[in-house]
Amino acid sequence: MKRPGSRKTVTAANLADLGAERLAEILLEVAEAQPTIKRRLRMELAGEVGPEDLATEIAKRLTAIETRRSRVHWRKYKEFVRDLSLQRAMITGKMAEKKPALALEFLWRFLDMAEGVLRLTKDEKGEVEAVFLAAVEDLGPIAVSARGSTTALAERAFQALETDEDEIFVRLVEIILPALDAEGIARLRQLLEAAIAQRGRPKPALRAAVQTLADAQGDVDGFIATITASEALQPWTGAQIASRLTATGRAPEALAALKRSAPPAFADVARSQARVVASAPSLKAWEDAYLDALEADGQAQVAQAVRWTAFEQRLSADRLRAYLKRLPDFDDVVAEDKAMAFVATFKSFPAALRFLLAWPAASQAAALVLARSEEIDGDDYEGLEAAALALEGRYPLAASLLYRAMITRTLRFNRRDRFADAERWIADLGALALQIAEFGEFETHSDFVGRMGRHPQA
């Protein structure tokens, strides 16, 4: 049932009630005062007639934009973005549906305007650039539908990459790859490699494009050839090389590449049989590649040692789960108990608490809080409150100690921005106190609240 007055709300349903004829009259009236709306209506009508008529309308507007010499005034910025978005939508919508080859031609023309348009626009919000980046994404499916010459598409893509000063086409090769057959891929790679050979310092985008094409051709050595000797020493690059070598059955070569690019954090493999890596993404990628190569090379026990040491080094839940998954039945239970015991004594209390709650091992997390309550950092408001909420249902005393740490910190350092939270936590403590039969070595709820009241700075 409609609420009183709801028919006055501007919605699609309410507008439809006005009828097509009345809506047409209103649109025509508005369009006379709004050129952008009138242009949109003209294009919609042209699209209904056919793609060629729509192409004529779009061409007129693209020509106007291409020949523009004055900068886009900031007051006209939003309108200009809408105009660009409209041209893209018309090309990739009605035109692409009815005549994809024509749409592809117009989309390339639209993208050719990017450099000139960006020079005439103060695009601080990046909205103009976003329209062109979206248009690049449109190239892939439209090129597939167009089913034209893949060598011609390759040559057109190369031209775009060669002249790309604004990094609009960084992902171009990846995007159009589904539209390229073997001949098109080979042609594009040939053009790119020739361009790279002629330059002292080729654009990173050109090299990345060659790497994408080499992967598409299954050419691991071609991918490696694009990497300099110094780059091959970096953990991330070593991982990229090794993952490709492993995937093609060349695990010994992968291990050699990983040895050359091993991060400094890794101990001597001959001494430890397990290299340990920090949690930075590039280093984790190296470790992932190392584990894959070890498994492929038949060194499953060494891989297990790596997983366990990685768990010990940084409490990696992923590595521990992978380690346990590869153990025989019952051995995994013993190993998990050993892991939980290790976490209980881990050097970082916050890291240990986070691990146990995420595993999940709530009982061990509660035991950790009780055993190491002096290490609770009351300044970790977000982490401690989440932990307290996770524990308060079954472990009210442990949750209370976490709340107390935050309250104490708030009052001791006069954190006025946390006073409202502290009041809420004290109320939570009162509710939890009713569930606690024995406080043991910890002060009772009334003693804690009394101390906080007597010594608000304590």
C-alpha positions in Angstrom: 0.0 0.0 0.0 1.4 3.4 -1.0 2.1 6.0 1.7 0.3 9.3 1.4 2.3 11.6 -0.8 4.4 8.8 -2.2 3.1 9.4 -5.8 4.9 12.8 -5.8 8.3 11.1 -5.3 10.3 11.1 -8.5 10.6 7.4 -9.3 10.5 5.4 -12.5 7.2 3.9 -11.5 5.6 7.3 -10.8 7.0 8.8 -13.9 5.6 6.0 -16.0 2.1 6.9 -14.6 2.4 10.2 -16.5 2.2 8.4 -19.8 4.6 8.3 -22.8 3.1 11.4 -24.5 3.3 13.6 -21.4 6.9 12.4 -20.6 7.9 13.2 -24.2 6.6 16.7 -23.9 8.5 17.3 -20.6 11.7 15.8 -22.1 11.5 18.1 -25.1 11.0 21.1 -22.9 13.9 20.2 -20.7 16.1 19.4 -23.7 15.6 22.9 -25.2 17.4 24.3 -22.2 19.9 21.5 -21.7 22.2 20.8 -24.7 23.6 17.7 -23.1 20.1 16.2 -22.7 19.1 17.1 -26.2 22.3 15.5 -27.5 21.5 12.3 -25.6 18.0 12.2 -27.0 19.2 12.7 -30.5 21.7 9.9 -30.1 19.1 7.6 -28.6 16.8 8.3 -31.6 19.6 7.7 -34.0 20.4 4.4 -32.4 16.9 3.3 -32.9 17.2 4.1 -36.6 20.5 2.1 -37.0 24.2 2.0 -36.1 25.2 4.1 -39.2 22.9 6.9 -38.1 24.2 6.7 -34.5 27.8 6.7 -36.0 27.0 10.0 -37.7 25.9 11.6 -34.5 28.8 10.3 -32.5 31.3 11.3 -35.2 30.0 14.9 -35.0 30.6 15.0 -31.3 34.0 13.4 -31.4 35.1 15.8 -34.1 34.0 18.7 -31.8 36.0 17.3 -28.9 39.0 16.5 -31.1 39.2 20.0 -32.5 38.7 21.7 -29.2 41.6 24.1 -28.3 40.3 25.8 -25.1 40.7 24.2 -21.7 37.7 22.8 -19.9 36.5 25.3 -17.3 36.1 23.8 -13.8 32.4 24.8 -13.9 32.0 22.7 -17.0 34.0 19.7 -15.7 31.1 17.6 -14.5 29.2 18.2 -17.7 32.2 17.3 -19.8 32.7 14.1 -17.9 29.1 13.2 -18.5 29.5 14.0 -22.2 32.5 11.7 -22.5 30.7 9.0 -20.7 27.7 9.3 -23.0 29.9 8.9 -26.1 31.5 5.8 -24.6 28.2 4.4 -23.6 26.7 4.8 -27.0 29.7 3.2 -28.7 29.9 0.3 -26.4 26.1 -0.1 -26.1 23.8 0.2 -29.1 26.5 0.4 -31.7 28.4 -2.6 -30.3 25.3 -4.7 -30.1 24.3 -4.1 -33.7 27.7 -3.6 -35.5 30.7 -4.5 -33.3 33.3 -3.9 -36.0 32.0 -0.3 -36.4 32.0 0.1 -32.6 35.6 -1.1 -32.4 36.6 1.5 -35.0 34.9 4.3 -33.1 36.2 3.1 -29.7 39.8 3.4 -31.0 39.0 6.9 -32.3 37.5 7.7 -28.9 40.7 6.5 -27.1 42.9 8.5 -29.5 41.4 11.6 -28.0 42.6 10.7 -24.5 46.0 12.6 -24.6 44.5 15.8 -26.0 41.5 15.8 -23.7 43.7 15.2 -20.6 45.9 18.1 -21.6 42.9 20.4 -21.7 41.3 19.2 -18.4 42.3 19.8 -14.8 41.4 16.2 -13.9 42.3 16.3 -10.2 39.5 13.8 -9.4 40.6 11.5 -12.1 37.1 11.2 -13.6 38.1 12.0 -17.1 40.9 9.5 -17.0 38.5 6.9 -15.5 36.2 7.2 -18.6 39.2 6.4 -20.9 40.4 3.6 -18.7 36.9 2.1 -18.8 36.9 2.4 -22.6 40.2 0.4 -22.8 38.5 -2.3 -20.8 35.6 -2.3 -23.4 38.1 -3.0 -26.2 38.4 -6.7 -25.2 34.8 -7.9 -25.5 34.1 -5.7 -28.5 37.2 -6.9 -30.4 36.1 -10.5 -29.7 32.6 -9.8 -31.1 34.0 -7.9 -34.1 36.0 -10.9 -35.3 38.2 -8.9 -37.5 41.8 -9.4 -38.6 43.9 -10.2 -35.5 47.1 -8.9 -37.1 45.4 -5.6 -37.8 44.2 -5.6 -34.1 47.8 -6.4 -33.1 49.2 -3.5 -35.1 46.6 -1.1 -33.8 47.4 -2.1 -30.2 51.1 -1.7 -30.8 50.5 1.9 -32.1 48.5 2.6 -28.9 51.2 1.3 -26.7 53.9 3.1 -28.5 52.3 6.5 -28.2 50.8 6.0 -24.7 52.2 8.9 -22.6 49.4 8.9 -20.0 49.5 5.2 -19.2 46.0 4.7 -20.4 46.9 1.4 -22.2 48.9 -0.2 -19.4 46.6 -3.3 -19.4 45.8 -3.3 -23.1 47.5 -6.5 -24.1 45.9 -8.4 -21.2 42.5 -7.0 -22.2 42.6 -7.8 -25.9 44.4 -11.1 -25.6 41.2 -13.2 -25.9 40.6 -11.5 -29.3 44.1 -12.5 -30.6 44.9 -15.8 -32.3 48.4 -17.2 -32.6 49.2 -15.1 -35.6 48.0 -11.9 -33.9 50.0 -12.7 -30.7 53.1 -13.4 -32.7 52.7 -10.2 -34.8 52.2 -8.0 -31.7 55.2 -9.6 -29.9 57.4 -9.1 -33.0 56.5 -5.4 -33.1 57.1 -4.9 -29.4 60.4 -6.7 -29.3 61.6 -4.7 -32.3 60.6 -1.4 -30.6 62.4 -2.5 -27.4 65.5 -3.4 -29.2 65.7 0.1 -30.8 65.4 1.9 -27.4 68.1 2.3 -24.8 65.5 2.3 -22.0 62.1 0.9 -23.3 58.9 1.8 -21.5 58.0 -0.6 -18.7 54.6 -1.1 -20.3 56.2 -2.4 -23.5 58.2 -5.0 -21.6 55.2 -6.0 -19.5 53.3 -6.5 -22.7 56.0 -8.8 -24.1 55.9 -10.8 -20.9 52.1 -11.2 -21.2 52.5 -12.4 -24.7 55.3 -14.8 -23.8 53.1 -16.3 -21.1 50.2 -16.6 -23.6 52.6 -18.6 -25.9 54.0 -20.7 -23.1 57.4 -19.3 -23.7 59.1 -19.3 -20.3 62.5 -18.5 -21.8 61.1 -15.6 -23.7 59.6 -14.2 -20.4 63.0 -14.7 -18.6 64.8 -12.9 -21.5 62.9 -9.7 -20.7 64.5 -9.6 -17.2 67.9 -8.1 -16.5 70.5 -9.9 -14.4 70.1 -7.5 -11.5 66.3 -7.8 -11.6 66.6 -11.5 -11.4 68.2 -11.1 -8.0 65.1 -9.5 -6.5 62.8 -11.9 -4.5 59.6 -10.9 -6.3 61.2 -11.3 -9.8 62.8 -14.5 -8.8 59.4 -15.8 -7.7 57.9 -14.8 -11.0 60.6 -16.7 -12.9 60.5 -19.7 -10.7 56.7 -20.1 -10.8 56.9 -20.3 -14.6 59.7 -22.8 -14.6 58.0 -25.0 -12.1 54.7 -25.0 -14.0 56.6 -26.3 -17.1 58.4 -29.1 -15.3 61.7 -27.3 -14.7 61.8 -27.4 -10.9 65.6 -27.7 -10.6 66.0 -24.5 -12.7 63.3 -22.9 -10.6 65.2 -23.7 -7.4 68.3 -22.2 -8.9 66.5 -19.0 -9.7 65.1 -18.9 -6.2 68.6 -19.4 -4.7 69.9 -16.4 -6.7 67.0 -14.2 -5.5 66.8 -15.5 -1.9 65.8 -12.7 0.6 68.4 -11.7 3.2 66.1 -12.9 5.9 66.6 -16.5 4.9 69.2 -18.6 6.7 71.7 -20.8 5.0 69.7 -23.7 3.6 72.5 -26.1 4.2 72.4 -25.2 7.9 68.7 -24.9 8.6 67.0 -26.9 5.8 64.3 -24.2 6.0 64.6 -20.6 4.9 62.3 -18.3 6.7 60.8 -15.2 5.1 59.2 -12.1 6.5 55.5 -11.2 5.7 56.1 -8.6 3.0 54.2 -9.5 -0.2 57.3 -9.9 -2.3 58.9 -12.1 0.2 55.8 -14.2 0.7 55.6 -14.6 -3.1 59.2 -15.9 -3.0 58.3 -18.4 -0.3 55.2 -19.6 -2.2 57.3 -20.2 -5.3 60.0 -21.9 -3.2 57.5 -24.3 -1.7 56.0 -25.2 -5.1 59.4 -25.8 -6.5 60.4 -28.0 -3.6 57.3 -30.1 -3.9 57.7 -30.4 -7.7 61.4 -31.5 -7.2 60.3 -34.3 -4.8 61.6 -32.5 -1.7 58.4 -32.7 0.3 60.2 -33.0 3.7 62.2 -29.8 3.1 59.0 -28.1 2.1 57.3 -29.2 5.4 60.3 -27.8 7.3 59.9 -24.5 5.5 56.2 -24.4 6.4 56.8 -25.1 10.1 59.6 -22.6 10.4 57.5 -20.0 8.6 54.8 -20.6 11.2 57.2 -20.3 14.1 58.8 -17.1 12.6 55.6 -15.1 12.0 52.6 -17.2 13.2 51.5 -17.9 9.6 48.1 -19.6 9.9 48.2 -20.5 6.2 51.6 -22.2 6.5 50.5 -24.1 9.6 47.3 -25.3 7.9 49.3 -26.5 4.9 51.7 -28.2 7.2 49.0 -30.1 9.1 47.1 -31.0 5.9 50.1 -33.0 4.7 50.6 -35.1 7.9 49.1 -38.6 8.5 46.0 -39.0 10.6 46.6 -38.4 14.3 50.1 -36.9 13.6 48.3 -33.7 12.7 46.5 -33.6 16.1 49.8 -33.9 17.9 51.4 -31.3 15.7 48.5 -28.9 16.2 48.8 -29.2 20.0 52.5 -28.5 19.6 51.7 -25.4 17.5 49.2 -24.1 20.1 51.8 -24.6 22.9 54.3 -22.6 20.8 51.9 -19.8 20.2 51.2 -19.6 24.0 54.8 -18.5 24.5 55.3 -16.5 21.3 57.3 -13.3 21.9 54.5 -11.0 20.8 51.4 -11.2 22.9 49.2 -9.3 20.4 50.3 -11.5 17.6 49.6 -14.6 19.6 46.2 -13.4 20.6 45.2 -12.6 17.1 46.4 -15.9 15.8 44.5 -17.9 18.4 41.2 -16.0 17.8 41.5 -16.4 14.1 42.5 -20.1 14.1 40.1 -20.3 16.0 41.2 -21.6 19.4 39.1 -19.6 21.9 40.0 -21.6 25.0 43.7 -21.2 24.3 43.2 -17.5 23.6 41.5 -17.1 27.0 44.3 -19.0 28.7 46.8 -16.7 27.0 45.1 -13.6 28.4 45.0 -15.1 31.9 48.6 -16.2 31.8 50.1 -13.1 30.3 47.7 -10.3 31.5 50.6 -8.0 32.3 51.5 -7.9 28.6 48.1 -6.6 27.4 48.5 -3.3 25.6 45.4 -1.3 26.5 46.1 1.2 23.7 45.2 -1.5 21.1 41.5 -0.5 21.4 40.3 -2.0 18.2 42.1 -5.3 18.6 41.3 -5.8 22.3 37.6 -4.9 21.9 37.2 -7.4 19.1 39.0 -10.0 21.2 36.8 -9.3 24.3 33.6 -9.6 22.2 34.9 -13.0 20.9 35.6 -14.3 24.4 32.9 -12.8 26.6 30.3 -15.5 25.9 32.4 -18.5 27.3 35.3 -16.8 28.9 34.0 -13.8 30.9 37.1 -13.4 33.1 39.5 -13.2 30.1 37.2 -10.8 28.3 37.0 -8.7 31.5 40.8 -8.4 31.7 40.8 -7.0 28.1 38.2 -4.5 28.9 40.0 -3.5 32.1 43.2 -2.9 30.2 41.4 -0.5 27.8 39.7 1.3 30.7 42.9 1.7 32.6 44.7 3.1 29.6 41.9 5.5 28.9 41.8 6.9 32.4 45.6 6.9 33.0 46.3 9.0 29.9 43.1 11.0 30.2 41.9 9.9 26.7 38.8 12.1 26.5 38.0 10.7 23.1 37.6 7.3 24.7 35.6 8.3 27.8 32.3 7.2 26.2 33.8 3.9 25.3 35.2 3.5 28.8 31.7 4.0 30.3 30.3 1.3 28.0 33.1 -1.1 28.8 32.5 -0.6 32.6 28.9 -1.5 32.0 30.0 -4.6 30.1 32.3 -5.5 33.0 29.3 -5.3 35.4 27.4 -7.8 33.2 30.4 -10.1 32.9 31.1 -10.0 36.7 27.7 -11.8 37.3 29.1 -14.7 35.2 32.4 -15.0 37.0 32.4 -17.4 40.0 36.0 -16.8 41.1 38.4 -14.0 40.2 41.4 -16.0 41.5 44.6 -13.9 41.5 42.8 -10.9 39.8 41.0 -8.2 41.7 37.2 -8.4 41.9 35.0 -6.3 39.8 34.0 -4.1 42.7 37.7 -3.6 43.7 38.6 -2.6 40.1 35.7 -0.2 39.7 36.5 1.3 43.1 40.1 1.8 42.3 39.2 3.4 39.0 36.8 5.7 40.8 39.3 6.7 43.5 42.2 7.1 41.1 40.9 8.2 37.7 44.5 8.8 36.5 45.7 5.4 37.7 
